[in-house]
Amino acid sequence: MTRFLVKRLFSAVLTLFAVSVLTFLMFFALPRDPVTGMCPKNCNPERLERVRDELGLNDPLVTQYAGYMKGIVTGRDLGSAQGGHCDAPCLGWSYVSNEAVSDTIARVLPVTLSIVIPAAVLWLLLGVGLGMVSALRRGTWLDRLAIGFSLTGASLQLYFVGAVLLLVFVYNLRLLPVPSYTSIFDNPVKWASGLVLAWFSLAFLFSAIYARLSRAQMLETLSEDFVRTARAKGLAKPKVYGRHALRAAITPVVTIAGLDVGGALGGTVITETTFGIQGLGRTAVDAVRAGDLPTIMATVLIAAVFVVLANVLVDLLYAAIDPRVRLR
């Protein structure tokens, strides 16, 4: 198991290194000069060149990249034009907001985590639960209801579902406040009430996928020989369905769940835009529009970290569910 984990972590580190290099190089393909956005309109070419030199943009790309990666590990001195010393993990200095990018990330990352993690718990419980019930009650009204729910969820888009929920529960019935973010440590009730619509919008759409997948996998597993053997031995239904059938059927669900959660953490821009919440996704879009290269770099790297860590977690869960994976 230790060897398996080391291999997966080594692969994750290589992936993150490749993403960091490609992202860093992509910045210099952008047609927009970040210095022109920082300097007033009456800046002369000499002033623009001096700002570029202060930001280190005239250094070789290898030097700039090495300095950036060193800052993440040990911190670095950014110079007076960029706020002086930046403690690790130093993600650079924003050209637009004129603050350390790590401060920006520390402010918006809890928002994204507060949206995605509770929503993921909801969509997994609802989707897998509906899929199991549908498979175990195949052909009944419960099965038809679950199938109808899945088709409805798969046919709708987040911006439509979110807009309908806002119209009904916020503006018409006035049962919920306008979506916003409050730290769970400051006021848990306000935290939940401000994000509950985002949770259920994501849960409704994602759970439809999981319900269909869980149903198909459960039906296939229930027809396997080992399940029939367990039934023939007289094992209780909860043990047959929970310990044997569900464990075999859950593997594809784990794969998709890891990718969905990792991807959602790295890209919640539609959710945040629909509900007017400033999280990591909207921050990334705003940075692209403004040509704020350090913020773009940081948001892309964080999104990559989420996806890579999600894949590592999926591999570990695979190894726990199916020990044969450890031998690969």
N, C-alpha and C positions, 0 to 999 in steps of 0.2 A: 504493500500500500504506500509506503514511504517513497519507493522508487517511482511509482505511478504519479504521486503528487509532485515530486521534483521535476519529472518530465513535463507535466502540464504547466507548472509555474515557469519553467525555462522557456517553453513555447510562448507563454503569455508575455514574458519580458521582451522576447524578440519581436512579437507583434506590436507591442507598444513602441518599441524603438523605431520600427519601420514606419508606423503611423506618425510619430513625432518628426522624423526626417521628411517624409512626404508633405506633411502639413506645413512645415517650416519653408520648404522649397516652393510650395504653392503660393505663399504670400507674395513672393517676388514676381509672380506672374500676374498679379492684380494690376489693372491699369491705373488705379488711383494711388496718388502719392500721399501717404499719411501726413507728411510734414505740411503740405498745403492746407490741410484741415486744422492744424494746430496754430498756424501762423495767421495773423490778420491779413486782410486783402492787400494792404499796402506794403507787405513784406517784399524786400528786394531780393535778388538772387543771392547776394552775400549772406543775408540773414537766413534764408532758407538753407544754404549750405552749412552755416554754423549750427543750425538746429539739427540737421542730419548728422553732423559730426558729434554733437552732444548725445544724441540717441544711439550712436554706434552704428548707424545705417551705412556708413562708408567703410566699415571693416569688412574683411573677407567673410563669405557666408559661413565657412567652417568656424571662424572665430566667433561669429555671432551665435551660431548654433551651440558651440561648446559652452559659451558663457550662459546661454539660456538654460541648458541642462544642468550646469553647475549650480545655477541659482535655485533650481528646484530642490537640489540635494542639500546645499550648504548655505544658500543665500548669496547675495552679491551686492556690490555698490553700483547703483544706477546713475550716479552723478546728480548734480544739483538740479538739472532740468527735469529729473524724474523722481524727485522725492528723496534722494540720498540713498542710504543703505536699505536694502529690502531683505527681510529675514526669510529663511526657508519655511515653507516652500514658496520661493519667489517665482511668480508667473509673469513678471514684467510690470510695466507701468502703462496704464490706459492713456492713449493719446487724446481721448474725448472727455472722459470724466475726470481726468487728472488725479487719479488715485491708483493705489496698488491693485492690480487685477485680482490678487488673492483676497483682498477685502471685498471686491465685488462678488466673487464666487462665494465667499463665506456668507454673504447676504442673501444670494438668490438660490444657492444649492438646497438649503433647508426647505424652501418653498416647493421645489421640484420633488424632493424626497417625500414631503408631506402629501403631495398629490398622488404619486405613483405607488408607493408602498401600500397604503390602505386600499387603494383601488385594486392592486394586484391580489391582495388577500381576498377581497370581495369576488373578483372575477374567477379566481381559482375555486373557491368554495362553491359559488353558484354554478359555474360551468361544469366542474367535475361532478358535483352533486346531481345536477340535472341529467348529465350523461349517464350516470350509474342508474338512476331511477328509471330513465327512459329505456335502458337496455334490459333491466330486470323486469320491467312491466311492458315489454314489447307488445305492440298491438292494442294497448289499452288507451283510454283517454289521456292518461298521464304522458304516454309516449307521444301522442299526437300534439299535446300541448307543448312538450319540450321541443319537438321538431318545428312547430310554428314559431316558438320563441327564437330558435336558432336562425330560421330563415329571415325573420324580421330584423334581428340584430345584424345579420350579415348583409342586409340590403340597405342599411342606413349609414349615414356618415356622422362623425362626431360633432361637426359644426351645426348640423341640423338638430340632433338630439339635444345638444347643449342649449341651443337657442329655444327649443320648445320647453325644456325644463326651466330655463330662466323666465320665460314668459308666464308659465303656469304658476310656479311656486314662489317666485320673487315679486313679479309685477302685478299679477292678477290676484292670487290668493294671499300674498304677503305672508307666507308661512316661514320664509327664510330670508336672511339679509342678503344684500348684494355680495357676491363672492369676493373674498379678500383673504389675505393671510395674516394670521396672528400666531405668534409662537405658542406651541403647546405648553411651554413652561410658564408663560404669562397668564393664559386663560384657555384651558383645554376645551371648554364649551364653545367659546368663540372660534377657536381653531377648527373644531369639527363642523360647526354650522357654516363657516365661511368656505369650506372645501367640499361639503357633502355632495353638492351637485356635480362637481368634477369627478368625484369618486364613482358615483352611480352612472354617470355618462360613460366613463371608461369601462366600468364593470359590465354594463349592459352590452356594449359592443364586443368586448373581448370574450365575455363568458359565452356568447353565442358560438364562437369558434371552438371553445373548449368543450361545450356541450356536444357538438357534433362529433368532434374527435373522440371524446371519452365514450360516447355511445358506440361508435364504430369499433373502437378497440375492445370495449367490454364485450360486445356481441361476438367478436372473433375469439376472444379468450374463453368465453363461456362454452364454446364448442370444442375446446382443446381436450385432449385425453386426460391430462392431469387434473382438470376440473371435474370431469366425469368420475375419475377414480376417487377423488376426495368426497364426492357425493355418495358414491357406492360404499365408502367406508363408514358412512353415517355421520360425518362431521356436521356440526351445526352450520346453518346457512351464513351467519355473520362471519364465521371463520373461513368458510369456503370463499365467500365473496370478498371479504376484507383482506385476509392473509394471502390467499392464492391468486384469485382472479384479478383483484385490483392491482396487486403488486406487479403482475405481468403486463397489465394494460396501461400502467401509468408511465412507462418509459417514454413514448412519443410526447406525452403531455409535458413531462419534465423538460424535454428538449425545447419545445415551443415556448414554454413558460420562461425558461432562462433567456431566450432570445428576445421575447416580448418585453420582459421586465428591464433587461439591459438596454434595449432600444428605446423604451419609453423614458427611462431615466436620462438618456442622452438626447432625446428629441421630443419634448412635450410642447412644442411651439403652438400646435393647433389647439390643444387643450388650454394653454395659458392665454392665447389670443381670444378664444371663444369666451372665456370667463373673466378676462381683463386682469389676469394675475401675472406679476412680473417674476418669472422663474428663470431657470437656466436656458430654456428654449428661446424665449423672447429676448433675453440678453444676447444670445448668439446672433439672432436675426438683426437686432439693432446694431451690433458690432459690425456685421457685414455691410449694412447700409452706410455706416459711418466710416468704413475703412479702418476700424480700430484693430490693427493686426495683433497686438498682444492679447486682447480679449478673445479674438477669434481663435487664436492658437490655444488658449487655455480651455475654452469651451469644447473645442474639438478633441483635445487630449482627454478631458474629463469624460466626454461621451465615449471615447475609445476605451478608457479604463473601465467604465461600467459594462460595456459589451464584453470585454475580455474577461473580467471577473465573473460575469454571469456565465460565460462558457466554462470557466474553470469550475464553478460551482456545479454546473450541469454534469461535468465529467465526474466530479466527486460523488454526486448523487447516483449517477449511473453505476459507479463502482460499488456503492452501498446496496443498490437494488439488485444488480446483476454482477456477482463476483467475477464472472468470466471477462468483463471489461478490463480488469486489472492486469490481465495477462497480455494485452495487446501492446 
